[in-house]
Amino acid sequence: MLAIAAVLSVLMGVALGLLGGGGSIMTVPILVYLLSMPTKAAVATSLLVVGSTSVFGLVLHARAGNVQWRTGAIFAAFAMLGAFLGGLVARYIPGGVLLGLFTALMLVTGVMMLRGKKVKAEHAGGHAVKISVPKVAAEGLVVGSVTGLVGAGGGFLVVPALVLLAGLSMQHAIGTSLFVIALKSFAGFAGYAAHVTIDYPVAGLIIGAALVGTFIGVKLAQRIEAARLRKGFAWFVLVMGAFMIYKQAGPYMASAGLPNVALLAMLAAVLGAIAMMQRRLTGISA
């Protein structure tokens, strides 16, 4: 299982370097379901992995000129505060509740990514909007709280915020997102480290594999159409979210005398409905 986890961590790194987010969406399920790590330890380890990997991706994007340091600093300052507070509050919330929140966040993320094409098109030209410091600060505080609470790096929230509120192009938003994610992930990890035991050898292995993927992702970011990549990753997130629902709800279905195939059919119907909605929205926007 450790080898499979390493391979999936490479894919996580690719997503992080390519899209500026999505690292924790993959890391937490890897740690929980493949390595049988307790939920809170998995969330804390995810913050360490995503933070370390983001630093590496940040350096690569900075060399390409894709990082807006001032905008990122404003966002990150408030995001770090939110992440630290979220990490402290998490100790009072049961692990099952955290996992449920994370699953819900994955599904929302997938839908947001599917609808992200409109956002990119509106600001494809770059710095079209002046920075609103209060709005950026408020968004940073909210996204940071999510980071610390459920171990989500928040890149899927940071990137749209940087495009809409700061007027950055997608390339600059992705690079700047890694700056924000690195800082607030470490802040969230600091909140968890006070009350969670970390398996550092396993974390080191996951980080090493993710760094390889991040290098590949940053290189691909300059060559592949972002809209197509984001749509594909959105469906990956939705399917993984459905899988997590299956893993969590399966025992309850069995105790109620309902076959697991019924749950699978329900999840398939939900994904199908999302696909139909996406086609209709695409047709309307066209």
N, C-alpha and C positions, 0 to 999 in steps of 0.2 A: 504493500500500500504506500510505503514511503516513496518508492520510485514513481508510482503514478502521481502522487502528490507533487513531486518535483517537476514532472512533465506539465501538469496543469498549472504549476506556478510559473513556468516559462510562458504559457499562454496568458496568464494574468499580467505578467510584465509587458507582453506585447500590447495588451489592451491599454495599460496605463501609459506607456510611451506613445501609443498611437492616438488615443482619444483624450488623454489627460484625466482619466477617471475610470472607475470600474474595478479597481484593484481589490477593494474590500468585498465587493459583491461576489468575487470568486474565492477570495482567501478564506473567509469564514466557513463556507460550506466544505472547502477542502479540509480544513482543520477539524471540523466537527464530525463530518461523515466518513472521511477517509482515515483520519488519524485518531478518531474517537476522543478528541480533546474536549474537556468541559466547556460549556458555552462561554462563560466569562473569561476563561483562559484563552479561548479562541479569539474572542473579541480583542483582548489586550494584545495578543500576539499579532493579530491582523494589523493593529495600529502600528506596531513596531515594524512589521514587514512593509506595509504601504509607505510609512514615513521614510524608511531607508531606501526603498526603491525609487521613491519620488525624487530624492536628492540626486540620485544618479541620472534620472531622466531630465531633471532640471538643468544639470550641467550641460548635457547634450543639446537641449533646446536653447539654452543661453548662448552657446557657441553659434547657433544658427540665427541669433537675434530675435528669438520668439518669446522673450520674457519682458513684461512691463513691470519693473520693480516697484515703482511708486504705487500703482494701483494695487498690486499684489500685497504690498506692505499694509495698506489701509485695511483691506479685506482680512488679511491674516491676523492682524493685531486683535481684532474682535473675535475672529474664529478661534484663536487659541484660548481666549477666555471662556468661550462657550464650550470648547472641547474639554477643558480642564474641569469645569463645573459638571458637564455631562458625565465624565468619568467618575467623579465623586458620587454623584447621585445614583449611578448604576449599581453600586454595592447594595442598595436597598431594594432593588428590583429582582425578582426571581429570574433564573436563567431561561426558563421556558418562555417567559414574557418577552425577554430581550430577543430570543430567537423568533418569536412571532412578529415582533416589531420589525425585525430585520427582513423577514419574508415579505411583509407588507411593503416595506421600503423598496425591495427588489421589484415588485410588481409595478409600483408607481414609477420607478426608474425606467422600466422597460417602455411604458406608455409615453413617458416624457421624451425618451430617445426617439421613439417612432414619430413623435410630433415635433421633433427638433429641427426639421428641414426649414420650416417657416422662419424660425429665429435666425438661422444662418443666412438665409436669403436676404433678410431685411438689413443686415449689417455686414454684408460680405465685403464692403469697401474699407472696413477698419474703423478709424476713430471718428465716427459720425456723431457721437453723443458726448457731451461734457460729463465729467465724473461728478456724481452726486454723492458726496462723502457720507451724509446721514444714511442714504439708502444702501450704499455699499457696506457701511458699518453694520447696519441692522441685518442685512443678508448674511454677513460674515458671522454674526453672533448666532443666528438661527442654524446655519449650516454647521458651525462648530459644535453646537449642542448636539446635533444629530451624530456627528463624528464621535464624540465622547460617549454618548449613550449606547449606540448600537454598533460601533466599530466601523462605520461607513466613512471612507475618506471624503466622500461628498463631491468628487469631481463632476459627477453628473448634475449637481446643483451649482457648483462653482462656475463651470464653463458657461451655461446659459446666463448666469448673473453677470459675468464679465462681458459677455456679448451685449446684453440688453442695457445694463446700467453703466458700463464703462465704455461701450462702443468699440470693443476690440474685435479684430478679425478672428476667425476660428483658430488660425495658427497661433496668434498671440494669446488667445484665451486658453488654449491647451497648454502652452508653455508656462504661462502665468499660473494656471491652475495647479501645476506641480509644485510651484513655490508655496502656494497657500496650503496644499494638502500636506506637504512635508512638515511645515511648522505646526499645524493644528493636530496632525496625527501624533507627533511627539508629545504635544501638550496633553492630548487625551490619554496617551500611554502613561504619562506621569501620574495622571489621576488614578489609573488602574493599578500601577505598580505598587502602590501603597497597600493593596489588599488582595492581590492576585499573584500566584506563583507562576512564573514563566519558564517554559522548557527552552532554554536558550540554544542548545545544540540543534533542536528541530527548527527553531526560528532562523538560525543561521543557514541551514540547508535551504529553507524556503526562500530566504532573501537571496542567496547565491543563484538559485535557479531563476528567480524573478529578474535579477539584474541582466541575465542573458536575454531574456525576453524583452526587457525595456530597451536595450540597445537595438534590437531588431525593430521594435515598434517605432522608435524615433526615426529610424532610417526610412521605414515604410510611410511614415506620416507625410513625407515630402513627395510621395509618388502616387498614392492611391486617393481616389475621391472620398472626402470625409463623409459626405451624406450617405453614400452606399455602405461604408464601413459602420457608421453609427446605426443604420437600420439593421444590419446583420447582427451587430452586437446586442441591439435591443431585443431581438428575438431570442438570442442566447440567454439573456438575463431573464426574460419571461419564462422560458422553458425551465431554467434552473429554479426560478421561484416556484413554479408548479411542482417541480420535484421535491422541494423542501416542504411544500404543503402536503404532498403525498406521504413523506416520511413522518411528519408530525401528526397528521390526521389518521394515518393508517391504523394505529392501535385502537383509536376511539371507534373507527368504523367496524373493526373486528369485534370489539366488545359489544357493539350494538347489533351484531349479527348481520351486518351488511358486507357484501364482498368488496374487495379492493378494486375490482373492475368497475364498480359503480363510481368510485371516487375518480378513477382514471377517466371515465367517460365525462364526468362533470368538468374536470380540468381541461379536457380536450375541447369541450363545448365553449368554455370561457376563452381559451386561446383562439378558437375559431371566430368567436364574436369580435375579439380585438382585431383580428385580421380583416374582417369585413368592415369594421369601423375605419381602419386605416385606409382601406381602398376607397371608401366613400369620401373621407377627408382629402385624400390625394386627388380624387376626381373633382371635388369642389374647389380646391386651391388651384388646380390647373385651369 
